Amino acid sequence: MGCMERYIEYANFADTGFSYTMSLISGKHKMVILYCLMEYEPVRFNEMKRYLGNITDKTLSSNLKELEADQLIVRKEYPQIPPKVEYSLSERGKSLMKVLDQLCVWGAKNRL
């Protein structure tokens, strides 16, 4: 292969952009949460739980905290009683939606 030869023995998947992106959105619910926010933001916790269906409060809360820590979503808390919290996409999260939207397009075209 000459100059174009690939050196997989020196490659490390963990160093790729693909690996980084997958680390942010991997898991059973994160992409669905992001998709929900893309379609319906802002979304409250109980609305999100109904949308996702079979998910525990603990799991949803954990996923939302991780997405917030990764700066993909924004949590807005309103100082009122009862407490009101809404979630929406951050600018960083919105930039990822271009990628997730292509998954939707592919799925619609290739659904069996």
N, C-alpha and C positions, 0 to 999 in steps of 0.2 A: 504494500500500500504506500510505501515511500513516505513523503511528507505528510500525507493525510492519515497515516497510521494512528489508530487510537490506542492509548495506553491505559486500558482498564485497570491494570495492576496498580496504577498510581491514582486512580479515581476513587472518590469517596462520596457516596450518595448523600451523606449528611451535610456535605458542603454545597449542595445544589440549592438553587432557588425553589425548585419543586419540593424538596424536602422541608424547607422552611415554611412554605405555604401550607403544606399538608400538616405540619405540626400545629399550625394555628386553627385549622378547620377540621382536624380529624376527630373521630368519635361519632357516636350514633346521632347526636342531636345538634351539634354546632352549625352545620350547614343549613339545617332546617330552620333553626333560630334566625340565622342571617337572612335566609330566603323570606321568612315571615316578616322581618323588619323591612326588607326591601319592598315588599308588597303592601304592607299595612302600617308602617311607622307613623306616629309613635304607638307602642304597644305596652299595655300594662301586664304585670306578672300573671294574673289569672286568665287574661285573654290568651297569652302565650301558652299557658298550660292547657287550655281547651284546644287550641290550634294543634299542639303537638300530640294530644291524646294521651297515650300511656307513658307518662313520665311522673316521677315523684317530685315533690317540692324541693327536696334536697338536691336531686340531680339537676333540676332546672336552675336552681339558685347557684350551684357550683359552676355550671356551664356559663351562665350569665356573668359571674365574677371573673372567670377565665377570659371570656371575650372582652370584658371591660379592661382587665389587666393588660391584654394584648392590644388595647386601643382600637378595637374594631367596633365597639358599641359605646354609647354614652348612656349613663344612668342619671335621670333627673328626678330628684326628690322634692316634692312640694310640702312646705311646712303647714300642714293642716291635719285635722282630726276628722275621720280616720286618715292615716298616712296614705299618700298617693305617690306612686313611683312609676315612671314611664321609661321605656327603653327605646333608643333609636340608633341608627347607624352613625358612626363618626365619619369624618371625611376619609380617613384611612379605610374604614369599612366600606364606604361607598365606592372607593376605587377597586375594591375586591369584587364588587357586584358585577362588574363587566365580565369577569372570569366566570362567576357562578351563573350569570345569565346565559353564557355560551353553553353551559351544561344543560340548561333548560331547553335551549334551541335544539341542541343535538338530541336530547331525549324526545322532544316533540316530533322530530323528523325520523327518528329511528325506533320508535315504540313499536313493539311487535304485537 
